[in-house]
Amino acid sequence: MKIAICEDDPIQCNYLENELNELNNRFNMNAEVVSFLSGKKMLEYIKSENDFDVYLLDIEIGTVSGVDIARIIRKNDIRAVIVFITSHNGYMPEAFGVHAYNYISKPIKKEQISELVEGIFKYTQVAKQKFFFEYNREKYTANFEDIIYFQSNKRMIEITTVEGAYEFYGKIKELEGKIPEKDFSFIRSGCIINMNYIKRIEKNKVYYSYLSSNNLKYLEISRNYFGIFMVNYREFIKRG
């Protein structure tokens, strides 16, 4: 795991780095922590080395806000865990737009960091779990984090991932209990979407994309499922 800290207060930045390194040693997470004292320096780095798993971003940092940095990160990495460091929650509606995992409030306390790291570690372990399926006697696997949606088509289930589309025999209702409920939701009886890829919701349509928001596609939401889907999506947004 590689963790980036972007915090323009040297004292806060050093404190965070020390605490993360202490937790790293204590729990043997094999993590590398890299610190940046400005958003500009971080952006220069990630242009060539976009390899962080976790970002801790000061939401108010110089001329480039943490939200602006997060938007740039999200254009290239849908999976990264983004955490905002903030003195107030005024930016939180904007933070939801980049699917931030969480935020921590200043002054930062040791307990906050410990709970945050524990939660991130569990989250990343679940994200790396795989979905197994079989078609024409060939066995396939896909990381749940790479699956955009499942859709039924007669006796087949179509699975669309970031790498391409596949299909296998089965009923979509049989997927319940086999996929991470916190990330996936039915939008109609024959379709389940990974909410991490949702960019916009309009009336009876949910728009999604992988990385670039310039090429949005959509899936239709049925009237019967709209209410429960919106409940699930609001809970997903609250969790980050």
C-alpha positions in Angstrom: 0.0 0.0 0.0 1.3 3.5 -0.9 -0.1 6.5 1.0 0.2 10.2 0.0 -0.2 13.1 2.4 -0.8 16.6 1.0 -0.8 19.1 3.8 0.7 22.6 3.7 1.2 22.8 7.5 4.6 21.2 8.2 3.7 20.4 11.8 0.4 18.7 10.8 2.1 16.9 7.9 4.9 15.6 10.0 2.4 14.5 12.7 0.3 12.6 10.2 3.4 10.9 8.6 4.7 9.8 12.0 1.4 8.4 13.1 0.9 6.5 9.9 4.4 5.1 10.0 3.8 4.0 13.6 0.5 2.2 12.6 2.3 0.7 9.7 5.0 -0.8 11.9 2.4 -1.9 14.5 0.1 -3.7 12.1 2.8 -4.8 9.6 0.8 -3.2 6.6 3.9 -2.9 4.4 2.9 0.7 3.6 5.0 3.5 2.1 4.1 7.0 3.2 5.0 10.0 1.0 4.3 13.6 2.0 3.8 16.8 0.0 3.6 20.3 1.4 1.8 21.7 -1.6 -0.9 20.6 -4.1 1.4 21.7 -7.0 4.2 19.4 -5.9 1.8 16.5 -5.5 0.2 17.1 -9.0 3.7 17.2 -10.5 4.5 13.9 -8.9 1.4 12.0 -9.9 1.6 13.1 -13.5 4.5 10.7 -13.9 4.1 8.4 -10.9 0.3 7.7 -10.4 0.8 4.8 -8.1 -0.8 5.8 -4.7 -3.5 3.6 -3.2 -4.6 6.2 -0.6 -4.6 10.0 -0.6 -4.9 12.2 2.5 -5.7 15.7 1.1 -5.9 19.0 3.0 -9.1 20.4 1.6 -7.8 24.0 1.8 -4.2 24.0 0.5 -2.9 27.1 -1.3 -4.3 28.0 -4.7 -5.4 24.4 -5.5 -8.0 22.9 -3.2 -8.0 19.3 -2.1 -11.2 18.8 -4.0 -9.5 20.1 -7.2 -6.7 17.6 -6.7 -9.2 14.8 -6.0 -11.0 15.6 -9.3 -7.7 15.2 -11.2 -6.9 12.0 -9.4 -10.3 10.6 -10.2 -9.9 11.2 -13.9 -7.1 8.6 -13.9 -7.9 6.4 -10.9 -11.4 5.3 -9.9 -10.2 3.0 -7.2 -7.9 5.2 -5.1 -9.1 5.9 -1.5 -9.4 9.6 -1.0 -9.6 11.1 2.5 -10.0 14.9 3.1 -8.5 16.8 6.0 -10.7 19.7 6.9 -11.3 22.4 9.5 -15.0 22.5 8.7 -17.5 20.5 6.6 -18.5 23.3 4.1 -16.8 21.4 1.3 -18.4 18.1 2.0 -21.1 18.3 -0.8 -18.2 18.8 -3.3 -16.3 16.0 -1.7 -19.2 13.6 -2.4 -18.7 14.3 -6.1 -15.3 12.7 -6.1 -16.5 9.7 -4.0 -14.2 10.5 -1.0 -13.9 7.6 1.3 -14.0 9.8 4.4 -12.8 13.0 6.0 -10.9 13.8 9.3 -11.3 17.0 11.2 -8.6 19.3 12.5 -7.2 19.2 15.1 -6.3 15.7 14.1 -6.3 13.2 17.0 -4.5 9.9 17.2 -7.8 8.0 17.6 -9.0 9.4 14.3 -6.0 8.2 12.4 -6.1 4.8 14.0 -9.8 4.3 13.1 -9.3 5.6 9.6 -6.4 3.4 8.8 -8.2 0.3 10.2 -11.2 1.1 8.1 -9.1 1.7 4.9 -7.3 -1.5 5.4 -10.5 -3.5 5.7 -12.0 -1.6 2.7 -9.0 -2.4 0.4 -9.1 -6.0 1.4 -12.8 -6.3 0.4 -12.1 -4.3 -2.8 -9.5 -6.9 -3.9 -11.9 -9.8 -3.6 -12.8 -11.5 -6.8 -16.0 -12.7 -8.5 -15.8 -16.1 -10.0 -17.9 -17.3 -13.0 -17.8 -19.9 -15.7 -18.8 -19.9 -19.3 -18.3 -22.7 -21.9 -16.4 -24.7 -19.3 -13.8 -21.9 -19.0 -13.4 -20.3 -15.5 -13.0 -16.5 -15.2 -12.4 -14.1 -12.3 -13.0 -10.3 -12.0 -12.1 -8.0 -9.1 -15.4 -6.6 -7.7 -13.8 -3.1 -8.0 -13.4 -3.6 -11.8 -17.1 -4.6 -12.4 -19.3 -1.8 -13.6 -22.6 -3.7 -13.8 -24.4 -7.0 -14.1 -27.3 -7.3 -16.5 -29.6 -10.3 -17.2 -30.3 -11.3 -20.8 -32.7 -14.3 -21.0 -30.8 -17.2 -19.3 -27.5 -15.3 -19.4 -26.0 -12.7 -17.1 -23.8 -10.1 -18.9 -21.0 -8.7 -16.8 -19.4 -5.4 -17.9 -16.0 -4.7 -16.5 -13.3 -2.0 -17.1 -11.5 -4.6 -19.3 -14.5 -5.7 -21.4 -17.8 -7.6 -21.3 -18.4 -11.3 -20.6 -21.4 -13.5 -20.0 -22.3 -16.6 -18.1 -25.4 -18.7 -17.3 -27.4 -17.8 -14.3 -30.1 -15.7 -12.7 -29.3 -12.2 -11.5 -31.2 -12.7 -8.2 -28.7 -15.4 -7.4 -26.0 -12.7 -7.1 -27.5 -11.4 -3.9 -25.2 -12.3 -1.0 -22.3 -12.9 -3.4 -21.4 -9.3 -4.1 -20.5 -6.4 -1.8 -23.8 -4.8 -0.9 -22.3 -1.5 0.1 -21.0 -0.9 -3.5 -23.7 -2.6 -5.6 -27.4 -1.8 -6.0 -30.3 -3.0 -8.2 -31.6 -0.3 -10.5 -34.2 -2.7 -12.0 -35.0 -6.4 -11.6 -32.4 -7.4 -14.3 -29.6 -5.0 -13.6 -27.1 -4.3 -10.7 -24.7 -1.4 -10.9 -21.4 -0.7 -9.1 -22.1 2.7 -7.5 -18.5 3.7 -7.7 -18.9 4.3 -11.4 -22.0 6.5 -11.2 -21.5 10.1 -12.5 -25.0 11.4 -12.7 -28.6 10.4 -12.0 -31.5 12.0 -14.0 -35.1 10.9 -13.7 -35.1 7.3 -14.9 -31.4 7.1 -16.0 -28.2 6.6 -14.2 -25.1 7.7 -16.1 -21.8 6.0 -15.6 -18.2 6.0 -17.0 -14.8 4.5 -16.3 -12.2 7.2 -15.6 -13.2 9.8 -18.2 -16.5 11.6 -17.7 -16.4 12.8 -21.3 -18.0 9.6 -22.6 -20.9 8.9 -20.3 -23.2 6.0 -20.9 -26.5 5.3 -19.1 -28.6 2.5 -17.8 -32.4 2.8 -17.2 -33.8 2.7 -13.6 -37.2 1.2 -13.3 -39.9 3.0 -11.3 -40.3 0.1 -8.9 -36.6 0.2 -8.0 -36.0 3.9 -8.0 -36.8 4.5 -4.4 -34.7 1.7 -2.9 -31.9 2.5 -5.3 -31.8 6.2 -4.1 -31.7 5.0 -0.5 -28.8 2.7 -1.3 -27.0 5.5 -3.2 -27.4 8.0 -0.5 -26.0 5.5 2.0 -23.1 4.9 -0.4 -22.4 8.6 -0.6 -22.5 9.0 3.1 -19.9 6.3 3.5 -17.8 7.9 0.8 
